[in-house]
Amino acid sequence: MQRTLPDWLDYQQHLHTRGIDLGLDRVREVWQRMGAPQPAPVVITVGGTNGKGSTVAFLEAMLRAGGMRVGAYTSPHILRYNERVRINGADAEDEALVAAFERIETARGADSKEHVPLTYFEFGTLAAFDLFAGSNLDVALLEVGLGGRLDAVNIVDADAAIVTTVDLDHMEYLGNDRESIGREKAGIFRSRTPAIVGEGDPPQSLLDEATRIGARVLRAGREYTAQVQGDRWIWRSGETVLELPAPVLTAPSQIGNAAAAIAALHALRDRLGWNAQAIRKGAHEAKAAGRLQRIAENPQVIVDVAHNPQAARELARWLDANPVPGKTHAVFGALGDKDVAGIVQALDTCIAHWHLAGLENDSPRGLPVAELAQRVRESAPGASIGEHAGVRSALDAAREKALAQDRILVFGSFFVVAAALR
């Protein structure tokens, strides 16, 4: 009997003994058995601690505004798995994903002694490559899942690669400091190809590794700049100057993400052309679900996928710059491997009351509310806290407690945002 998409996803989650198994040998072997399908004539890979999905959204919007056929592979999804694979602006259909999974299953030799075990993410990556290869694309945009050097998307050589930011996250896999993490993320760079570094003060290891690889480094604040002037901003690289409207994506970091996207397109202009009008349009109109997304009013409800201290600091900056007449309530849930203390400390002065939500029913890694509450109290001893079994009950409690002039900020994980949107 043919598997449905939910059947396939359940199968993939139980196929490998480890949910995350970094390394390229297994996924490359299956990819080569499939004929090494190339996603597109031009590939841009996007890595970094935060801002990857938004940067892909900017690239996608700019390129499509110029009439190009674009594929975008991102993760994780929020509501539907199909969101991970977009072809010319449309999510992949169930039937297409199932057909790709069947081809992958055959290639990995599922019924033979020489079968190759793949993780859930590796299946999805190969499916994206397979579907992109048959879609007559001009450009493929590949978001790194975790790290860079050993992430499955790195089996394909990018024509340009972006590292948006480097900060502390996934330390059990990438290292305990920015230098270790930066070295891993630099693994997506390639010799003699553009390597866009989206922050002005990256770890030295990122720059050293880029130099060792022989990449052509284009660094924010040096090879290109972005300067805000009132309600507009200026992107500049050498003699090229663009005046752009403010992005619809409103977080302070989004100018930096858009600027890095433009830097990649500028570096590839000999192959992709240079359409300033399309870049302006895309830089303004790009959208990404779950990034300071407003979903209700009176009280205002904002959802955001921020799940590490760097992202929490960005949230705090946005909250300070966009006050409401009343108070800010937080609906917050987290996975067990996240730096809850760093997140809470970054936002504690902005939050009047924490409505904590247990996530153990949403993910095996999800923190039960009692453990989450203990971590929050240790990080912010005077915080006002309510404990709830899940996101829905926490959001209901926040809406009941908040006044019309208040704001409710729902954040901490993609699982939290998904539950709120549902």
C-alpha positions, 0 to 999 in steps of 0.5 A: 500500500502506498504511503501518504505524506504523513505516513512517510514523515512518521516513517522517517522520524523512526528510521534512524537511531538518532534524530540528528546525525551530522555528516555528509557521507550517507546523504551524499551516497544516496544523492549520487545513487540518484544521479546527483540531481543539481537543484538549479544552475545557480545555488545560494546557501544561507547559514547562520544562527538567526535570520536564515529564513528571513534572508531566504525570504528576501532573496526569493522575493527579489529574484521572483520580482525580477521574473526568475523561477526560484526554489527555496528549501527552508526548515523547520516548517510552522504549520505544514511540512510542505512549507519546507519546499517552495517552487516559484512561490508555491509549497510542494504538493503532497503527491510530489513529495511522496514521489520524491521520497519513493525515489529516495527510498529506492536509491538508499536500497531500503530492502537490501543489506547495503541500505543507507540510513537517513535522518528526517532532515536528510530525506527532506533535503534530498527531496528538495534537490530532486524536486528542484532539479525537475522544475526548470529553476533559475536559482535554488535557495538552500537554508542550512538546518544546523551548523554548516560544514556537516549539514546535508545541504552542504553536499551541493557546492553553492555559487554564493553562501551567506552566514547571517550571524553567529551566536550561541545555539545548538552548542552540543553539536557546534561547540561552546563558544562563537569561535567554534560555532563560526568555524562550523558555519564557515564550512558552507563557503567555497573556493573563489566564490562569494562568501557574504558575512552578514555581521560586522563583528563575526568571530575571527574563526569564521574569517580565518576559515573563509581565508583557508578555503579561499572564498571571496569574503564580502563583509557587512560594514566593509565590502558593503554597507547598509545605512538607515535614513529616516523611513528608508535605507541605503545599500552601498558597495563600491560605486553601486548605491541603492535607496530602498524602502523599509522592509515589511519585516520590521525587526531591527535585524531585517535590514541586515538580512536584506543587505546580505541578500542584496550583497549575494545578488550583487556578487552574482550579477554577471550570472543573474543580471542586476535588476535594481527595481526588482531588488527594491520591490523584494526588499520591501515586500518580503514576508516570512511567517512567524517573524513578529507576525501580528495575528490579533488586536485588542489586545495585540498578539504578536508571534515570533519564532525567537528561541535563543538569546541573540533573537531574544535581544532583538525582540527586546530592541523591537519591544522598546522601539514599539511600545504599547500604552499598556503592558506586555504579556509573554506566552513562552515555551522552550525546548530542553536544549535551549538557553532559557536563562539567556532568553529570559534575562534578555527580555525580563524588563520588557515583560509584565507577566510570563504565561509559561507553556509546557511543550512536552506534547509537541516535541520529545525535546519540549520542556514540561511547564514545571521545569520551564518555570523553575528555569525562569524563576532562577533567571528572573527571581521576581518575575510574575509567572503563570504555569499552563499545560500547553500553548493554547491554555497559556494563550487563553490565560494571557488573552483573559488577563490582558487589557485592550491596550496591552500586548501579548508576545508569543515566542520561544519555539517554532512549536509555540508559534505553530500552536498559536497560529492554529 
